[in-house]
Amino acid sequence: MKKESAILIVLFSLTVLIACKKTGGSPPGKTTTNTVLYFPPVGSSDWQTVTASSLGWDDAGLNNLYPYLQSKDTKAFIILKNGKIVTEKYFGTFTADSLWYWASAGKTMTGFLVGIAQQEGLLNINDATSKYLGTGWTSEPLAKENLITIKKQLTMTTGLDDGVADPDCTLPGCLVYKADAGTRWAYHNAAYTLLDGVVEKASGLSYNTYFQQKIRDRIGMNGLWVKTPNSNNIYYSNARSMARFGLLLLNKGKWDSTAILSDSNYFHSQVNTSQNINLSYGYLTWLNGKASNMLPQSQIVFTGSIIPNAPADLFAALGKNDQKIYVVPSQQLIIIRMGNTAGGVKPAGSDFDNELWGKLKAIIKY
């Protein structure tokens, strides 16, 4: 009899676990951070939702957030919990189909794409950039230019002068020596932008084509990279595409069970401190919860996190005029914001970031 009881207990436990897996729920005693992530189907507008009240969030507080967002010239705002939409709001004439620019939030996507190129054996991030762009891509002496690797571009430590008249200019005459690569952190658009050329040379494809094949089409995004007159590549898409990429980041490079970026070491490096100068920067990705941080156009090292009100494990893709992809692994949260400037003139550490998270903290109750 005791043996039969033991068997029944085991069978019951297995039934509960299987049921939880099928429904996306959690076994008894498990926290929500272990809940199976939901992924919206590729090629469909279907996307499952979940209510704020069912999550124990402050539903009234969430409704009160919308006038604040509108007052900050927000165009689109999405919150995902465990991959499901908690809220999706559009303001003014902006709709779910409207396209908007990511600005520097696209940098994180470029960092991710470089990781894919490396896993395919097309490049190595420790290679000198000149291996792909040819020597003379800067105006530096050859010995100094050869110190610049792809990794230095990913970490914003090329040593190139970000204080030139046009920091977006990618011509050799605009790429001037300031310090040896690896010894100085500076948020420099031109050095980042040239990663597009590295990927093109390594893959033999246009940047848009390689991106579409390796990321966009595989996870159901829309949009494209558009070259601006100053040679910057800016990504345009709808807000849900931003949310899809955020979900890919939350799941550590996998779309559901499909590995988009299978190099777990590279992904870990992208979303963790990449050098010892700016602790709050990974591979073209901003990191919260660090002991110190540096911001664009500044060499000052500030004490503390870039967003004190946000969870310490948050990492983010942040762009000019407050384009945001916030990823919070501990809460399985993705938060998207598109729009005009909310008052934050810099892509990271703006007053809007901390003010918004002060409100979200009260709503989400994390």
Secondary structure in CASP SS format (residue, H / E / C, confidence):
PFRMAT SS
TARGET T0000
AUTHOR 0000-0000-0000
METHOD secondary structure of the structure
MODEL  1
M C 1.00
K H 1.00
K H 1.00
E H 1.00
S H 1.00
A H 1.00
I H 1.00
L H 1.00
I H 1.00
V H 1.00
L H 1.00
F H 1.00
S H 1.00
L H 1.00
T H 1.00
V H 1.00
L H 1.00
I H 1.00
A H 1.00
C H 1.00
K H 1.00
K H 1.00
T H 1.00
G C 1.00
G C 1.00
S C 1.00
P C 1.00
P C 1.00
G C 1.00
K C 1.00
T C 1.00
T H 1.00
T H 1.00
N H 1.00
T C 1.00
V C 1.00
L C 1.00
Y C 1.00
F C 1.00
P C 1.00
P C 1.00
V C 1.00
G C 1.00
S C 1.00
S C 1.00
D C 1.00
W C 1.00
Q C 1.00
T E 1.00
V C 1.00
T C 1.00
A C 1.00
S H 1.00
S H 1.00
L H 1.00
G C 1.00
W C 1.00
D C 1.00
D H 1.00
A H 1.00
G H 1.00
L H 1.00
N H 1.00
N H 1.00
L H 1.00
Y H 1.00
P H 1.00
Y H 1.00
L H 1.00
Q H 1.00
S H 1.00
K C 1.00
D C 1.00
T E 1.00
K E 1.00
A E 1.00
F E 1.00
I E 1.00
I E 1.00
L E 1.00
K E 1.00
N C 1.00
G C 1.00
K E 1.00
I E 1.00
V E 1.00
T E 1.00
E E 1.00
K E 1.00
Y E 1.00
F C 1.00
G C 1.00
T C 1.00
F C 1.00
T C 1.00
A C 1.00
D C 1.00
S C 1.00
L C 1.00
W E 1.00
Y E 1.00
W C 1.00
A H 1.00
S H 1.00
A H 1.00
G H 1.00
K H 1.00
T H 1.00
M H 1.00
T H 1.00
G H 1.00
F H 1.00
L H 1.00
V H 1.00
G H 1.00
I H 1.00
A H 1.00
Q H 1.00
Q H 1.00
E C 1.00
G C 1.00
L C 1.00
L C 1.00
N C 1.00
I C 1.00
N C 1.00
D C 1.00
A E 1.00
T C 1.00
S H 1.00
K H 1.00
Y H 1.00
L H 1.00
G C 1.00
T C 1.00
G C 1.00
W C 1.00
T C 1.00
S C 1.00
E C 1.00
P C 1.00
L H 1.00
A H 1.00
K H 1.00
E H 1.00
N C 1.00
L C 1.00
I C 1.00
T E 1.00
I H 1.00
K H 1.00
K H 1.00
Q H 1.00
L H 1.00
T C 1.00
M C 1.00
T C 1.00
T C 1.00
G C 1.00
L E 1.00
D C 1.00
D C 1.00
G C 1.00
V C 1.00
A C 1.00
D C 1.00
P C 1.00
D C 1.00
C C 1.00
T C 1.00
L C 1.00
P H 1.00
G H 1.00
C H 1.00
L C 1.00
V C 1.00
Y E 1.00
K C 1.00
A C 1.00
D C 1.00
A C 1.00
G C 1.00
T C 1.00
R C 1.00
W C 1.00
A C 1.00
Y C 1.00
H C 1.00
N H 1.00
A H 1.00
A H 1.00
Y H 1.00
T H 1.00
L H 1.00
L H 1.00
D H 1.00
G H 1.00
V H 1.00
V H 1.00
E H 1.00
K H 1.00
A H 1.00
S H 1.00
G C 1.00
L C 1.00
S C 1.00
Y H 1.00
N H 1.00
T H 1.00
Y H 1.00
F H 1.00
Q H 1.00
Q H 1.00
K H 1.00
I H 1.00
R H 1.00
D H 1.00
R H 1.00
I H 1.00
G C 1.00
M C 1.00
N C 1.00
G C 1.00
L E 1.00
W E 1.00
V E 1.00
K E 1.00
T C 1.00
P C 1.00
N C 1.00
S C 1.00
N C 1.00
N E 1.00
I E 1.00
Y E 1.00
Y E 1.00
S E 1.00
N C 1.00
A H 1.00
R H 1.00
S H 1.00
M H 1.00
A H 1.00
R H 1.00
F H 1.00
G H 1.00
L H 1.00
L H 1.00
L H 1.00
L H 1.00
N C 1.00
K C 1.00
G C 1.00
K E 1.00
W E 1.00
D C 1.00
S C 1.00
T E 1.00
A E 1.00
I C 1.00
L C 1.00
S C 1.00
D C 1.00
S H 1.00
N H 1.00
Y H 1.00
F H 1.00
H H 1.00
S H 1.00
Q H 1.00
V C 1.00
N C 1.00
T C 1.00
S C 1.00
Q C 1.00
N C 1.00
I C 1.00
N C 1.00
L C 1.00
S C 1.00
Y E 1.00
G C 1.00
Y C 1.00
L C 1.00
T C 1.00
W E 1.00
L E 1.00
N C 1.00
G C 1.00
K C 1.00
A C 1.00
S E 1.00
N E 1.00
M C 1.00
L C 1.00
P C 1.00
Q C 1.00
S C 1.00
Q C 1.00
I C 1.00
V C 1.00
F E 1.00
T E 1.00
G C 1.00
S C 1.00
I C 1.00
I C 1.00
P C 1.00
N C 1.00
A C 1.00
P C 1.00
A C 1.00
D C 1.00
L C 1.00
F E 1.00
A E 1.00
A E 1.00
L E 1.00
G E 1.00
K C 1.00
N C 1.00
D C 1.00
Q E 1.00
K E 1.00
I E 1.00
Y E 1.00
V E 1.00
V E 1.00
P H 1.00
S H 1.00
Q H 1.00
Q C 1.00
L E 1.00
I E 1.00
I E 1.00
I E 1.00
R E 1.00
M E 1.00
G E 1.00
N C 1.00
T C 1.00
A C 1.00
G C 1.00
G C 1.00
V C 1.00
K C 1.00
P C 1.00
A C 1.00
G C 1.00
S C 1.00
D H 1.00
F H 1.00
D H 1.00
N H 1.00
E H 1.00
L H 1.00
W H 1.00
G H 1.00
K H 1.00
L H 1.00
K H 1.00
A H 1.00
I H 1.00
I H 1.00
K C 1.00
Y C 1.00
END
